[in-house]
């Protein structure tokens, strides 16, 4: 994987946004691969398609690209708020590639957030544009990836280091089971994954997860048996290979 952009293809262009879009899309087409099946040639959708930018000819996974010059941050700008909410709730919602690059036109970070991790909670509504703006009243949004579990951030390139493709595929495929869950079940699994992420050590106890009980009550006010639900989801995550049961009431994160 060549981390340098092919800047020659941008000769004759003067708009920075046009140059950035041209170079980043060209880099993905010529250097990336499908993180699901490993196919080395992604294809590009026709221009201005509202749902996605790329697709895999082999397994039909779809991807949208968001790129920026500079460091990877928790908040990534996107388009219209209502359009984004409709998109992530649709059956054909895409996975999202996030790419950051340096002033020297080299890839710094390149990761994918699989579509099963996109929920309305991570889409932050911006203030409407002022009455004096060209698009007065228009409401944009930001994507807050700090609300995405670590399991949902699959790096292909991290801090200018290329990640082994086998690790990328294993990490990506590990969470595909979430696509077959109903909204409530998926929500609980994602919530418990986020709770575990907040425990900043590999080994943890059931009591440490119980400390998130009040937080989970606020998100799931209809459930009166939060601790039972926590234990249930920990068993699911154990069975799916995210955590390991080490002894009564004790677990360990499985890190690829």
Protein Blocks (a to p, Z undefined) as FASTA:
>chain_A
ZZbdcfklmgoiabfklmmmmmmmmmmmmmgccfknopabdcdddehiakbmbdcfklop
acdddddeddddfbdcdddfklmmmmmmpmklccdddddddfkopafbdcdddfklpcfk
lpccdddddfkbmkgoiacddddfklpcfklmccfbgghiacdfklmmmmmmmmmmmmmp
cfklmmmmmmmmmmmmmmgcfbdcfklmmmmmmmmmmmmmmbcblmlmmmmmmmmmmmno
paccfbghiacdddZZ
